[in-house]
Amino acid sequence: MDMPTVIIRSLPARISTVLIALIALYITIVVWLSDGWGNGLVAAAITGTFSACVWLLWWVPMMRLDNDGIYVRNALNSWTIGWEELTDTRTRWGLLLLTEQSTIPVSAAGRGGLWTAVRRERTVPATREEYLTPSAHVYKTRLDSDDAAHLVELYQEAWRHHAQAEERAYQRQVRLAAKRHQSVPPRTHKPVTGVARHVMTSSWIVIGMCVVALVAGFVMKP
């Protein structure tokens, strides 16, 4: 059985994104009804662009931990990181994942506030045991940078123990197959290796649509 999947996203950021979108819609409707469709188009373009920027910065970011590795999604790009590639974490201004060749920011786990700092001075960061126990479950949570870094380090250690146990079980199957003169069984799982960066095409499409909307809004204004 593989390690569980843990998805980290910021709940306050997502709630704020929805509230800002609703406020932007309200402003657009008010301007449209009071000043006409021309100013309404301009208002829609401006508030829509602002809402899209908030969506990119606050809604899109996500980090996923699973048996394959770490997947980080930020506003404009994403990363896949093999567990063997991760060398350290940093949390001074936010969560950073360090490899031999890359430093990867994680926007989904922001810096905690003053209350979080005071609480952490008194207690040790706690991690739910089920996040580190092999299972097929998918867990969703929100963590600040320090708690997320703590979870990543514990998860990496648990993954190593799990991978070693799987390797021992596979080697036993190989020896048993050799004794019985059978074919060697294929490996059931191959984790991600290396570090790969991917451009978030959807984010750039949204940015392009916002630019077009802004230009169209001002051009079409009577």
Secondary structure, 3 states (H helix, E strand, C coil): CCCCEEEECCHHHHHHHHHHHHHHHHHHHHHHHHHHHHHHHHHHHHHHHHHHHHHHHHHCCEEEEECCEEEEECCCEEEEECHHHCCEEECCCCEEEECCCCEEEECCCCCCCHHHHHHHHHCCCCCCHHHHCCCCCEEEECCCHHHHHHHHHHHHHHHHHHHHHHHHHHHHHHHHHHHCCCCCCCCCCCCCCCEEEEECHHHHHHHHHHHHHHHHHHHCCC
